[in-house]
Amino acid sequence: MNTNENPMLHVAVRKDNPLKQMIVDYVGKRFATKEDEGEYFVTVQMVAETLASEFPEFLMVMAEENWIRGYKQGLDDAQLRGTETETTD
């Protein structure tokens, strides 16, 4: 595993609500082989790959929102650090 990779990508998704049940079943069938015989192990990464290929608009909105929030947090942190530096001078 890459040290820059989120370990949550490799966690199996539990079917603990109806939406997860539907997504895990869909993704499991997409990745399943003949040997799986209806039993499959679905990870968060498999769900993300499926959404990226079959519903890219959803992932783009999530990625853009995440980027904007991270950028804003960086600006806020820089402004706070600038304020702290001015008061200690």
PDB file of N, CA, C and O in Angstrom:
ATOM      1  N   MET A   1       0.844  -1.189   0.000  1.00  0.00           N
ATOM      2  CA  MET A   1       0.000   0.000   0.000  1.00  0.00           C
ATOM      3  C   MET A   1       0.884   1.245   0.000  1.00  0.00           C
ATOM      4  O   MET A   1       1.885   1.303   0.714  1.00  0.00           O
ATOM      5  N   ASN A   2       0.521   2.206  -0.776  1.00  0.00           N
ATOM      6  CA  ASN A   2       1.202   3.489  -0.866  1.00  0.00           C
ATOM      7  C   ASN A   2       0.997   4.249   0.451  1.00  0.00           C
ATOM      8  O   ASN A   2      -0.107   4.263   0.995  1.00  0.00           O
ATOM      9  N   THR A   3       2.061   4.880   0.961  1.00  0.00           N
ATOM     10  CA  THR A   3       1.939   5.619   2.215  1.00  0.00           C
ATOM     11  C   THR A   3       1.059   6.855   2.079  1.00  0.00           C
ATOM     12  O   THR A   3       0.574   7.377   3.083  1.00  0.00           O
ATOM     13  N   ASN A   4       0.846   7.331   0.855  1.00  0.00           N
ATOM     14  CA  ASN A   4      -0.034   8.479   0.631  1.00  0.00           C
ATOM     15  C   ASN A   4      -1.478   8.059   0.357  1.00  0.00           C
ATOM     16  O   ASN A   4      -2.329   8.900   0.068  1.00  0.00           O
ATOM     17  N   GLU A   5      -1.745   6.781   0.446  1.00  0.00           N
ATOM     18  CA  GLU A   5      -3.065   6.260   0.141  1.00  0.00           C
ATOM     19  C   GLU A   5      -3.880   6.113   1.420  1.00  0.00           C
ATOM     20  O   GLU A   5      -3.357   5.722   2.463  1.00  0.00           O
ATOM     21  N   ASN A   6      -5.126   6.421   1.329  1.00  0.00           N
ATOM     22  CA  ASN A   6      -6.017   6.315   2.476  1.00  0.00           C
ATOM     23  C   ASN A   6      -6.299   4.835   2.775  1.00  0.00           C
ATOM     24  O   ASN A   6      -6.796   4.124   1.901  1.00  0.00           O
ATOM     25  N   PRO A   7      -5.995   4.363   3.977  1.00  0.00           N
ATOM     26  CA  PRO A   7      -6.231   2.948   4.305  1.00  0.00           C
ATOM     27  C   PRO A   7      -7.712   2.572   4.274  1.00  0.00           C
ATOM     28  O   PRO A   7      -8.044   1.393   4.161  1.00  0.00           O
ATOM     29  N   MET A   8      -8.601   3.555   4.374  1.00  0.00           N
ATOM     30  CA  MET A   8     -10.036   3.271   4.326  1.00  0.00           C
ATOM     31  C   MET A   8     -10.480   2.719   2.968  1.00  0.00           C
ATOM     32  O   MET A   8     -11.541   2.103   2.863  1.00  0.00           O
ATOM     33  N   LEU A   9      -9.666   2.941   1.928  1.00  0.00           N
ATOM     34  CA  LEU A   9     -10.011   2.423   0.606  1.00  0.00           C
ATOM     35  C   LEU A   9     -10.111   0.908   0.584  1.00  0.00           C
ATOM     36  O   LEU A   9     -10.839   0.341  -0.231  1.00  0.00           O
ATOM     37  N   HIS A  10      -9.384   0.253   1.474  1.00  0.00           N
ATOM     38  CA  HIS A  10      -9.311  -1.207   1.459  1.00  0.00           C
ATOM     39  C   HIS A  10     -10.226  -1.868   2.482  1.00  0.00           C
ATOM     40  O   HIS A  10     -10.165  -3.081   2.681  1.00  0.00           O
ATOM     41  N   VAL A  11     -11.063  -1.082   3.124  1.00  0.00           N
ATOM     42  CA  VAL A  11     -11.993  -1.598   4.123  1.00  0.00           C
ATOM     43  C   VAL A  11     -13.234  -2.146   3.410  1.00  0.00           C
ATOM     44  O   VAL A  11     -13.762  -1.528   2.485  1.00  0.00           O
ATOM     45  N   ALA A  12     -13.682  -3.310   3.859  1.00  0.00           N
ATOM     46  CA  ALA A  12     -14.902  -3.890   3.297  1.00  0.00           C
ATOM     47  C   ALA A  12     -16.104  -3.063   3.737  1.00  0.00           C
ATOM     48  O   ALA A  12     -16.181  -2.610   4.878  1.00  0.00           O
ATOM     49  N   VAL A  13     -17.028  -2.879   2.822  1.00  0.00           N
ATOM     50  CA  VAL A  13     -18.237  -2.121   3.115  1.00  0.00           C
ATOM     51  C   VAL A  13     -19.268  -3.071   3.725  1.00  0.00           C
ATOM     52  O   VAL A  13     -19.575  -4.121   3.160  1.00  0.00           O
ATOM     53  N   ARG A  14     -19.795  -2.682   4.887  1.00  0.00           N
ATOM     54  CA  ARG A  14     -20.841  -3.478   5.538  1.00  0.00           C
ATOM     55  C   ARG A  14     -22.196  -3.059   4.989  1.00  0.00           C
ATOM     56  O   ARG A  14     -22.428  -1.880   4.718  1.00  0.00           O
ATOM     57  N   LYS A  15     -23.064  -4.001   4.831  1.00  0.00           N
ATOM     58  CA  LYS A  15     -24.415  -3.728   4.329  1.00  0.00           C
ATOM     59  C   LYS A  15     -25.327  -3.417   5.518  1.00  0.00           C
ATOM     60  O   LYS A  15     -26.209  -4.210   5.851  1.00  0.00           O
ATOM     61  N   ASP A  16     -25.115  -2.264   6.155  1.00  0.00           N
ATOM     62  CA  ASP A  16     -25.881  -1.974   7.361  1.00  0.00           C
ATOM     63  C   ASP A  16     -27.037  -0.997   7.156  1.00  0.00           C
ATOM     64  O   ASP A  16     -27.649  -0.545   8.124  1.00  0.00           O
ATOM     65  N   ASN A  17     -27.336  -0.673   5.904  1.00  0.00           N
ATOM     66  CA  ASN A  17     -28.547   0.094   5.601  1.00  0.00           C
ATOM     67  C   ASN A  17     -28.950  -0.200   4.153  1.00  0.00           C
ATOM     68  O   ASN A  17     -28.143  -0.729   3.390  1.00  0.00           O
ATOM     69  N   PRO A  18     -30.162   0.128   3.771  1.00  0.00           N
ATOM     70  CA  PRO A  18     -30.640  -0.240   2.432  1.00  0.00           C
ATOM     71  C   PRO A  18     -29.807   0.327   1.276  1.00  0.00           C
ATOM     72  O   PRO A  18     -29.616  -0.351   0.266  1.00  0.00           O
ATOM     73  N   LEU A  19     -29.318   1.546   1.411  1.00  0.00           N
ATOM     74  CA  LEU A  19     -28.518   2.128   0.334  1.00  0.00           C
ATOM     75  C   LEU A  19     -27.202   1.372   0.172  1.00  0.00           C
ATOM     76  O   LEU A  19     -26.801   1.042  -0.944  1.00  0.00           O
ATOM     77  N   LYS A  20     -26.536   1.102   1.291  1.00  0.00           N
ATOM     78  CA  LYS A  20     -25.285   0.336   1.214  1.00  0.00           C
ATOM     79  C   LYS A  20     -25.533  -1.054   0.645  1.00  0.00           C
ATOM     80  O   LYS A  20     -24.728  -1.555  -0.140  1.00  0.00           O
ATOM     81  N   GLN A  21     -26.629  -1.675   1.028  1.00  0.00           N
ATOM     82  CA  GLN A  21     -26.997  -3.001   0.506  1.00  0.00           C
ATOM     83  C   GLN A  21     -27.072  -2.953  -1.022  1.00  0.00           C
ATOM     84  O   GLN A  21     -26.514  -3.804  -1.714  1.00  0.00           O
ATOM     85  N   MET A  22     -27.772  -1.942  -1.526  1.00  0.00           N
ATOM     86  CA  MET A  22     -27.946  -1.807  -2.969  1.00  0.00           C
ATOM     87  C   MET A  22     -26.597  -1.554  -3.667  1.00  0.00           C
ATOM     88  O   MET A  22     -26.299  -2.168  -4.691  1.00  0.00           O
ATOM     89  N   ILE A  23     -25.798  -0.656  -3.109  1.00  0.00           N
ATOM     90  CA  ILE A  23     -24.508  -0.323  -3.720  1.00  0.00           C
ATOM     91  C   ILE A  23     -23.560  -1.508  -3.675  1.00  0.00           C
ATOM     92  O   ILE A  23     -22.919  -1.821  -4.679  1.00  0.00           O
ATOM     93  N   VAL A  24     -23.459  -2.176  -2.528  1.00  0.00           N
ATOM     94  CA  VAL A  24     -22.552  -3.325  -2.400  1.00  0.00           C
ATOM     95  C   VAL A  24     -22.976  -4.440  -3.342  1.00  0.00           C
ATOM     96  O   VAL A  24     -22.125  -5.060  -3.981  1.00  0.00           O
ATOM     97  N   ASP A  25     -24.252  -4.703  -3.441  1.00  0.00           N
ATOM     98  CA  ASP A  25     -24.717  -5.744  -4.363  1.00  0.00           C
ATOM     99  C   ASP A  25     -24.386  -5.384  -5.807  1.00  0.00           C
ATOM    100  O   ASP A  25     -23.919  -6.230  -6.571  1.00  0.00           O
ATOM    101  N   TYR A  26     -24.629  -4.128  -6.181  1.00  0.00           N
ATOM    102  CA  TYR A  26     -24.347  -3.692  -7.552  1.00  0.00           C
ATOM    103  C   TYR A  26     -22.855  -3.803  -7.868  1.00  0.00           C
ATOM    104  O   TYR A  26     -22.463  -4.373  -8.886  1.00  0.00           O
ATOM    105  N   VAL A  27     -22.033  -3.247  -6.977  1.00  0.00           N
ATOM    106  CA  VAL A  27     -20.584  -3.255  -7.198  1.00  0.00           C
ATOM    107  C   VAL A  27     -20.049  -4.688  -7.139  1.00  0.00           C
ATOM    108  O   VAL A  27     -19.191  -5.070  -7.935  1.00  0.00           O
ATOM    109  N   GLY A  28     -20.557  -5.469  -6.200  1.00  0.00           N
ATOM    110  CA  GLY A  28     -20.111  -6.865  -6.089  1.00  0.00           C
ATOM    111  C   GLY A  28     -20.372  -7.647  -7.361  1.00  0.00           C
ATOM    112  O   GLY A  28     -19.517  -8.408  -7.815  1.00  0.00           O
ATOM    113  N   LYS A  29     -21.546  -7.463  -7.933  1.00  0.00           N
ATOM    114  CA  LYS A  29     -21.873  -8.165  -9.188  1.00  0.00           C
ATOM    115  C   LYS A  29     -20.990  -7.671 -10.326  1.00  0.00           C
ATOM    116  O   LYS A  29     -20.630  -8.440 -11.218  1.00  0.00           O
ATOM    117  N   ARG A  30     -20.646  -6.401 -10.295  1.00  0.00           N
ATOM    118  CA  ARG A  30     -19.793  -5.831 -11.354  1.00  0.00           C
ATOM    119  C   ARG A  30     -18.386  -6.417 -11.299  1.00  0.00           C
ATOM    120  O   ARG A  30     -17.783  -6.664 -12.343  1.00  0.00           O
ATOM    121  N   PHE A  31     -17.855  -6.644 -10.101  1.00  0.00           N
ATOM    122  CA  PHE A  31     -16.499  -7.149  -9.933  1.00  0.00           C
ATOM    123  C   PHE A  31     -16.437  -8.668  -9.768  1.00  0.00           C
ATOM    124  O   PHE A  31     -15.352  -9.247  -9.812  1.00  0.00           O
ATOM    125  N   ALA A  32     -17.568  -9.310  -9.583  1.00  0.00           N
ATOM    126  CA  ALA A  32     -17.588 -10.748  -9.285  1.00  0.00           C
ATOM    127  C   ALA A  32     -17.093 -11.576 -10.467  1.00  0.00           C
ATOM    128  O   ALA A  32     -17.275 -11.224 -11.633  1.00  0.00           O
ATOM    129  N   THR A  33     -16.471 -12.670 -10.118  1.00  0.00           N
ATOM    130  CA  THR A  33     -16.063 -13.660 -11.115  1.00  0.00           C
ATOM    131  C   THR A  33     -16.942 -14.892 -10.946  1.00  0.00           C
ATOM    132  O   THR A  33     -17.721 -14.965  -9.995  1.00  0.00           O
ATOM    133  N   LYS A  34     -16.833 -15.846 -11.835  1.00  0.00           N
ATOM    134  CA  LYS A  34     -17.634 -17.070 -11.747  1.00  0.00           C
ATOM    135  C   LYS A  34     -17.327 -17.844 -10.467  1.00  0.00           C
ATOM    136  O   LYS A  34     -18.197 -18.529  -9.929  1.00  0.00           O
ATOM    137  N   GLU A  35     -16.099 -17.735  -9.984  1.00  0.00           N
ATOM    138  CA  GLU A  35     -15.698 -18.461  -8.785  1.00  0.00           C
ATOM    139  C   GLU A  35     -16.326 -17.901  -7.516  1.00  0.00           C
ATOM    140  O   GLU A  35     -16.398 -18.602  -6.507  1.00  0.00           O
ATOM    141  N   ASP A  36     -16.779 -16.655  -7.547  1.00  0.00           N
ATOM    142  CA  ASP A  36     -17.335 -16.012  -6.356  1.00  0.00           C
ATOM    143  C   ASP A  36     -18.672 -16.613  -5.925  1.00  0.00           C
ATOM    144  O   ASP A  36     -18.996 -16.586  -4.738  1.00  0.00           O
ATOM    145  N   GLU A  37     -19.439 -17.142  -6.841  1.00  0.00           N
ATOM    146  CA  GLU A  37     -20.721 -17.800  -6.577  1.00  0.00           C
ATOM    147  C   GLU A  37     -21.634 -16.979  -5.667  1.00  0.00           C
ATOM    148  O   GLU A  37     -22.184 -17.512  -4.703  1.00  0.00           O
ATOM    149  N   GLY A  38     -21.799 -15.706  -5.959  1.00  0.00           N
ATOM    150  CA  GLY A  38     -22.707 -14.867  -5.200  1.00  0.00           C
ATOM    151  C   GLY A  38     -22.131 -14.281  -3.929  1.00  0.00           C
ATOM    152  O   GLY A  38     -22.751 -13.403  -3.329  1.00  0.00           O
ATOM    153  N   GLU A  39     -20.974 -14.734  -3.502  1.00  0.00           N
ATOM    154  CA  GLU A  39     -20.307 -14.198  -2.318  1.00  0.00           C
ATOM    155  C   GLU A  39     -19.154 -13.316  -2.791  1.00  0.00           C
ATOM    156  O   GLU A  39     -18.258 -13.783  -3.494  1.00  0.00           O
ATOM    157  N   TYR A  40     -19.178 -12.062  -2.410  1.00  0.00           N
ATOM    158  CA  TYR A  40     -18.114 -11.168  -2.838  1.00  0.00           C
ATOM    159  C   TYR A  40     -17.750 -10.201  -1.734  1.00  0.00           C
ATOM    160  O   TYR A  40     -18.541  -9.915  -0.835  1.00  0.00           O
ATOM    161  N   PHE A  41     -16.548  -9.717  -1.827  1.00  0.00           N
ATOM    162  CA  PHE A  41     -15.952  -8.790  -0.871  1.00  0.00           C
ATOM    163  C   PHE A  41     -15.845  -7.449  -1.580  1.00  0.00           C
ATOM    164  O   PHE A  41     -15.100  -7.331  -2.553  1.00  0.00           O
ATOM    165  N   VAL A  42     -16.568  -6.439  -1.120  1.00  0.00           N
ATOM    166  CA  VAL A  42     -16.580  -5.124  -1.773  1.00  0.00           C
ATOM    167  C   VAL A  42     -15.892  -4.116  -0.863  1.00  0.00           C
ATOM    168  O   VAL A  42     -16.255  -3.966   0.303  1.00  0.00           O
ATOM    169  N   THR A  43     -14.892  -3.425  -1.410  1.00  0.00           N
ATOM    170  CA  THR A  43     -14.174  -2.396  -0.654  1.00  0.00           C
ATOM    171  C   THR A  43     -14.652  -1.007  -1.062  1.00  0.00           C
ATOM    172  O   THR A  43     -15.333  -0.832  -2.073  1.00  0.00           O
ATOM    173  N   VAL A  44     -14.278  -0.038  -0.256  1.00  0.00           N
ATOM    174  CA  VAL A  44     -14.609   1.356  -0.561  1.00  0.00           C
ATOM    175  C   VAL A  44     -13.979   1.750  -1.902  1.00  0.00           C
ATOM    176  O   VAL A  44     -14.583   2.496  -2.673  1.00  0.00           O
ATOM    177  N   GLN A  45     -12.786   1.261  -2.179  1.00  0.00           N
ATOM    178  CA  GLN A  45     -12.125   1.578  -3.444  1.00  0.00           C
ATOM    179  C   GLN A  45     -12.920   1.037  -4.632  1.00  0.00           C
ATOM    180  O   GLN A  45     -13.028   1.704  -5.661  1.00  0.00           O
ATOM    181  N   MET A  46     -13.468  -0.150  -4.497  1.00  0.00           N
ATOM    182  CA  MET A  46     -14.277  -0.716  -5.574  1.00  0.00           C
ATOM    183  C   MET A  46     -15.517   0.139  -5.826  1.00  0.00           C
ATOM    184  O   MET A  46     -15.914   0.338  -6.974  1.00  0.00           O
ATOM    185  N   VAL A  47     -16.125   0.641  -4.755  1.00  0.00           N
ATOM    186  CA  VAL A  47     -17.292   1.518  -4.896  1.00  0.00           C
ATOM    187  C   VAL A  47     -16.877   2.811  -5.590  1.00  0.00           C
ATOM    188  O   VAL A  47     -17.567   3.282  -6.494  1.00  0.00           O
ATOM    189  N   ALA A  48     -15.755   3.384  -5.169  1.00  0.00           N
ATOM    190  CA  ALA A  48     -15.274   4.630  -5.774  1.00  0.00           C
ATOM    191  C   ALA A  48     -14.971   4.445  -7.260  1.00  0.00           C
ATOM    192  O   ALA A  48     -15.313   5.305  -8.073  1.00  0.00           O
ATOM    193  N   GLU A  49     -14.336   3.336  -7.618  1.00  0.00           N
ATOM    194  CA  GLU A  49     -14.031   3.070  -9.027  1.00  0.00           C
ATOM    195  C   GLU A  49     -15.309   2.926  -9.844  1.00  0.00           C
ATOM    196  O   GLU A  49     -15.388   3.407 -10.974  1.00  0.00           O
ATOM    197  N   THR A  50     -16.301   2.266  -9.274  1.00  0.00           N
ATOM    198  CA  THR A  50     -17.577   2.091  -9.972  1.00  0.00           C
ATOM    199  C   THR A  50     -18.268   3.434 -10.167  1.00  0.00           C
ATOM    200  O   THR A  50     -18.765   3.730 -11.254  1.00  0.00           O
ATOM    201  N   LEU A  51     -18.299   4.247  -9.111  1.00  0.00           N
ATOM    202  CA  LEU A  51     -18.909   5.574  -9.239  1.00  0.00           C
ATOM    203  C   LEU A  51     -18.149   6.430 -10.249  1.00  0.00           C
ATOM    204  O   LEU A  51     -18.761   7.170 -11.019  1.00  0.00           O
ATOM    205  N   ALA A  52     -16.830   6.334 -10.249  1.00  0.00           N
ATOM    206  CA  ALA A  52     -16.027   7.124 -11.190  1.00  0.00           C
ATOM    207  C   ALA A  52     -16.339   6.763 -12.636  1.00  0.00           C
ATOM    208  O   ALA A  52     -16.375   7.637 -13.502  1.00  0.00           O
ATOM    209  N   SER A  53     -16.561   5.491 -12.897  1.00  0.00           N
ATOM    210  CA  SER A  53     -16.817   5.096 -14.280  1.00  0.00           C
ATOM    211  C   SER A  53     -18.285   5.226 -14.673  1.00  0.00           C
ATOM    212  O   SER A  53     -18.591   5.495 -15.834  1.00  0.00           O
ATOM    213  N   GLU A  54     -19.199   5.037 -13.715  1.00  0.00           N
ATOM    214  CA  GLU A  54     -20.616   5.019 -14.064  1.00  0.00           C
ATOM    215  C   GLU A  54     -21.400   6.255 -13.618  1.00  0.00           C
ATOM    216  O   GLU A  54     -22.508   6.492 -14.098  1.00  0.00           O
ATOM    217  N   PHE A  55     -20.829   7.041 -12.703  1.00  0.00           N
ATOM    218  CA  PHE A  55     -21.515   8.247 -12.222  1.00  0.00           C
ATOM    219  C   PHE A  55     -20.474   9.317 -11.909  1.00  0.00           C
ATOM    220  O   PHE A  55     -20.389   9.780 -10.772  1.00  0.00           O
ATOM    221  N   PRO A  56     -19.676   9.717 -12.914  1.00  0.00           N
ATOM    222  CA  PRO A  56     -18.579  10.659 -12.675  1.00  0.00           C
ATOM    223  C   PRO A  56     -19.048  12.026 -12.193  1.00  0.00           C
ATOM    224  O   PRO A  56     -18.307  12.718 -11.494  1.00  0.00           O
ATOM    225  N   GLU A  57     -20.256  12.425 -12.550  1.00  0.00           N
ATOM    226  CA  GLU A  57     -20.764  13.729 -12.111  1.00  0.00           C
ATOM    227  C   GLU A  57     -20.833  13.808 -10.586  1.00  0.00           C
ATOM    228  O   GLU A  57     -20.510  14.840  -9.998  1.00  0.00           O
ATOM    229  N   PHE A  58     -21.247  12.731  -9.960  1.00  0.00           N
ATOM    230  CA  PHE A  58     -21.343  12.698  -8.502  1.00  0.00           C
ATOM    231  C   PHE A  58     -19.965  12.847  -7.873  1.00  0.00           C
ATOM    232  O   PHE A  58     -19.779  13.647  -6.956  1.00  0.00           O
ATOM    233  N   LEU A  59     -19.002  12.078  -8.364  1.00  0.00           N
ATOM    234  CA  LEU A  59     -17.658  12.152  -7.801  1.00  0.00           C
ATOM    235  C   LEU A  59     -17.024  13.517  -8.042  1.00  0.00           C
ATOM    236  O   LEU A  59     -16.287  14.005  -7.186  1.00  0.00           O
ATOM    237  N   MET A  60     -17.289  14.142  -9.179  1.00  0.00           N
ATOM    238  CA  MET A  60     -16.731  15.469  -9.453  1.00  0.00           C
ATOM    239  C   MET A  60     -17.258  16.508  -8.472  1.00  0.00           C
ATOM    240  O   MET A  60     -16.497  17.343  -7.984  1.00  0.00           O
ATOM    241  N   VAL A  61     -18.547  16.462  -8.184  1.00  0.00           N
ATOM    242  CA  VAL A  61     -19.119  17.405  -7.221  1.00  0.00           C
ATOM    243  C   VAL A  61     -18.479  17.206  -5.850  1.00  0.00           C
ATOM    244  O   VAL A  61     -18.137  18.180  -5.179  1.00  0.00           O
ATOM    245  N   MET A  62     -18.314  15.962  -5.433  1.00  0.00           N
ATOM    246  CA  MET A  62     -17.709  15.668  -4.135  1.00  0.00           C
ATOM    247  C   MET A  62     -16.251  16.137  -4.103  1.00  0.00           C
ATOM    248  O   MET A  62     -15.813  16.736  -3.121  1.00  0.00           O
ATOM    249  N   ALA A  63     -15.508  15.869  -5.166  1.00  0.00           N
ATOM    250  CA  ALA A  63     -14.100  16.262  -5.216  1.00  0.00           C
ATOM    251  C   ALA A  63     -13.945  17.779  -5.230  1.00  0.00           C
ATOM    252  O   ALA A  63     -13.080  18.322  -4.543  1.00  0.00           O
ATOM    253  N   GLU A  64     -14.774  18.458  -6.006  1.00  0.00           N
ATOM    254  CA  GLU A  64     -14.703  19.910  -6.060  1.00  0.00           C
ATOM    255  C   GLU A  64     -15.024  20.535  -4.707  1.00  0.00           C
ATOM    256  O   GLU A  64     -14.339  21.457  -4.265  1.00  0.00           O
ATOM    257  N   GLU A  65     -16.053  20.036  -4.060  1.00  0.00           N
ATOM    258  CA  GLU A  65     -16.431  20.558  -2.746  1.00  0.00           C
ATOM    259  C   GLU A  65     -15.303  20.327  -1.741  1.00  0.00           C
ATOM    260  O   GLU A  65     -14.983  21.213  -0.949  1.00  0.00           O
ATOM    261  N   ASN A  66     -14.716  19.162  -1.772  1.00  0.00           N
ATOM    262  CA  ASN A  66     -13.606  18.841  -0.880  1.00  0.00           C
ATOM    263  C   ASN A  66     -12.417  19.771  -1.145  1.00  0.00           C
ATOM    264  O   ASN A  66     -11.791  20.259  -0.205  1.00  0.00           O
ATOM    265  N   TRP A  67     -12.109  20.016  -2.413  1.00  0.00           N
ATOM    266  CA  TRP A  67     -10.998  20.894  -2.766  1.00  0.00           C
ATOM    267  C   TRP A  67     -11.264  22.317  -2.281  1.00  0.00           C
ATOM    268  O   TRP A  67     -10.386  22.957  -1.701  1.00  0.00           O
ATOM    269  N   ILE A  68     -12.476  22.804  -2.521  1.00  0.00           N
ATOM    270  CA  ILE A  68     -12.822  24.174  -2.111  1.00  0.00           C
ATOM    271  C   ILE A  68     -12.704  24.320  -0.593  1.00  0.00           C
ATOM    272  O   ILE A  68     -12.145  25.302  -0.105  1.00  0.00           O
ATOM    273  N   ARG A  69     -13.224  23.355   0.144  1.00  0.00           N
ATOM    274  CA  ARG A  69     -13.148  23.421   1.610  1.00  0.00           C
ATOM    275  C   ARG A  69     -11.696  23.376   2.092  1.00  0.00           C
ATOM    276  O   ARG A  69     -11.325  24.103   3.013  1.00  0.00           O
ATOM    277  N   GLY A  70     -10.882  22.528   1.474  1.00  0.00           N
ATOM    278  CA  GLY A  70      -9.465  22.446   1.840  1.00  0.00           C
ATOM    279  C   GLY A  70      -8.728  23.736   1.532  1.00  0.00           C
ATOM    280  O   GLY A  70      -7.909  24.194   2.329  1.00  0.00           O
ATOM    281  N   TYR A  71      -9.015  24.325   0.375  1.00  0.00           N
ATOM    282  CA  TYR A  71      -8.387  25.585  -0.019  1.00  0.00           C
ATOM    283  C   TYR A  71      -8.775  26.697   0.952  1.00  0.00           C
ATOM    284  O   TYR A  71      -7.922  27.473   1.383  1.00  0.00           O
ATOM    285  N   LYS A  72     -10.067  26.775   1.299  1.00  0.00           N
ATOM    286  CA  LYS A  72     -10.537  27.784   2.234  1.00  0.00           C
ATOM    287  C   LYS A  72      -9.891  27.588   3.607  1.00  0.00           C
ATOM    288  O   LYS A  72      -9.510  28.558   4.262  1.00  0.00           O
ATOM    289  N   GLN A  73      -9.771  26.346   4.034  1.00  0.00           N
ATOM    290  CA  GLN A  73      -9.131  26.078   5.329  1.00  0.00           C
ATOM    291  C   GLN A  73      -7.676  26.530   5.302  1.00  0.00           C
ATOM    292  O   GLN A  73      -7.180  27.089   6.280  1.00  0.00           O
ATOM    293  N   GLY A  74      -6.994  26.290   4.192  1.00  0.00           N
ATOM    294  CA  GLY A  74      -5.612  26.741   4.058  1.00  0.00           C
ATOM    295  C   GLY A  74      -5.488  28.256   4.128  1.00  0.00           C
ATOM    296  O   GLY A  74      -4.587  28.779   4.784  1.00  0.00           O
ATOM    297  N   LEU A  75      -6.391  28.960   3.453  1.00  0.00           N
ATOM    298  CA  LEU A  75      -6.390  30.425   3.505  1.00  0.00           C
ATOM    299  C   LEU A  75      -6.677  30.924   4.915  1.00  0.00           C
ATOM    300  O   LEU A  75      -6.031  31.853   5.400  1.00  0.00           O
ATOM    301  N   ASP A  76      -7.662  30.290   5.576  1.00  0.00           N
ATOM    302  CA  ASP A  76      -7.983  30.686   6.955  1.00  0.00           C
ATOM    303  C   ASP A  76      -6.788  30.454   7.872  1.00  0.00           C
ATOM    304  O   ASP A  76      -6.480  31.300   8.711  1.00  0.00           O
ATOM    305  N   ASP A  77      -6.114  29.318   7.723  1.00  0.00           N
ATOM    306  CA  ASP A  77      -4.937  29.020   8.544  1.00  0.00           C
ATOM    307  C   ASP A  77      -3.813  30.022   8.291  1.00  0.00           C
ATOM    308  O   ASP A  77      -3.148  30.472   9.223  1.00  0.00           O
ATOM    309  N   ALA A  78      -3.609  30.368   7.009  1.00  0.00           N
ATOM    310  CA  ALA A  78      -2.560  31.333   6.676  1.00  0.00           C
ATOM    311  C   ALA A  78      -2.879  32.705   7.257  1.00  0.00           C
ATOM    312  O   ALA A  78      -1.991  33.398   7.753  1.00  0.00           O
ATOM    313  N   GLN A  79      -4.134  33.089   7.195  1.00  0.00           N
ATOM    314  CA  GLN A  79      -4.534  34.384   7.745  1.00  0.00           C
ATOM    315  C   GLN A  79      -4.365  34.390   9.264  1.00  0.00           C
ATOM    316  O   GLN A  79      -3.896  35.375   9.835  1.00  0.00           O
ATOM    317  N   LEU A  80      -4.740  33.308   9.908  1.00  0.00           N
ATOM    318  CA  LEU A  80      -4.591  33.209  11.365  1.00  0.00           C
ATOM    319  C   LEU A  80      -3.114  33.254  11.750  1.00  0.00           C
ATOM    320  O   LEU A  80      -2.731  33.922  12.711  1.00  0.00           O
ATOM    321  N   ARG A  81      -2.297  32.539  10.992  1.00  0.00           N
ATOM    322  CA  ARG A  81      -0.858  32.532  11.281  1.00  0.00           C
ATOM    323  C   ARG A  81      -0.275  33.932  11.068  1.00  0.00           C
ATOM    324  O   ARG A  81       0.588  34.364  11.832  1.00  0.00           O
ATOM    325  N   GLY A  82      -0.736  34.636  10.046  1.00  0.00           N
ATOM    326  CA  GLY A  82      -0.274  36.005   9.819  1.00  0.00           C
ATOM    327  C   GLY A  82      -0.669  36.928  10.953  1.00  0.00           C
ATOM    328  O   GLY A  82       0.110  37.794  11.349  1.00  0.00           O
ATOM    329  N   THR A  83      -1.857  36.755  11.474  1.00  0.00           N
ATOM    330  CA  THR A  83      -2.347  37.555  12.597  1.00  0.00           C
ATOM    331  C   THR A  83      -1.519  37.255  13.834  1.00  0.00           C
ATOM    332  O   THR A  83      -1.153  38.174  14.568  1.00  0.00           O
ATOM    333  N   GLU A  84      -1.218  35.992  14.077  1.00  0.00           N
ATOM    334  CA  GLU A  84      -0.399  35.609  15.246  1.00  0.00           C
ATOM    335  C   GLU A  84       0.998  36.187  15.146  1.00  0.00           C
ATOM    336  O   GLU A  84       1.564  36.630  16.146  1.00  0.00           O
ATOM    337  N   THR A  85       1.558  36.186  13.942  1.00  0.00           N
ATOM    338  CA  THR A  85       2.909  36.719  13.748  1.00  0.00           C
ATOM    339  C   THR A  85       2.948  38.221  14.000  1.00  0.00           C
ATOM    340  O   THR A  85       3.891  38.724  14.609  1.00  0.00           O
ATOM    341  N   GLU A  86       1.928  38.941  13.535  1.00  0.00           N
ATOM    342  CA  GLU A  86       1.859  40.392  13.735  1.00  0.00           C
ATOM    343  C   GLU A  86       1.761  40.754  15.216  1.00  0.00           C
ATOM    344  O   GLU A  86       2.350  41.742  15.655  1.00  0.00           O
ATOM    345  N   THR A  87       1.017  39.957  15.986  1.00  0.00           N
ATOM    346  CA  THR A  87       0.846  40.276  17.407  1.00  0.00           C
ATOM    347  C   THR A  87       2.078  39.935  18.237  1.00  0.00           C
ATOM    348  O   THR A  87       2.270  40.502  19.313  1.00  0.00           O
ATOM    349  N   THR A  88       2.916  39.019  17.755  1.00  0.00           N
ATOM    350  CA  THR A  88       4.117  38.653  18.516  1.00  0.00           C
ATOM    351  C   THR A  88       5.316  39.514  18.159  1.00  0.00           C
ATOM    352  O   THR A  88       6.332  39.471  18.854  1.00  0.00           O
ATOM    353  N   ASP A  89       5.219  40.296  17.089  1.00  0.00           N
ATOM    354  CA  ASP A  89       6.349  41.158  16.678  1.00  0.00           C
ATOM    355  C   ASP A  89       6.488  42.381  17.506  1.00  0.00           C
ATOM    356  O   ASP A  89       7.389  43.186  17.271  1.00  0.00           O
TER     357      ASP A  89
END
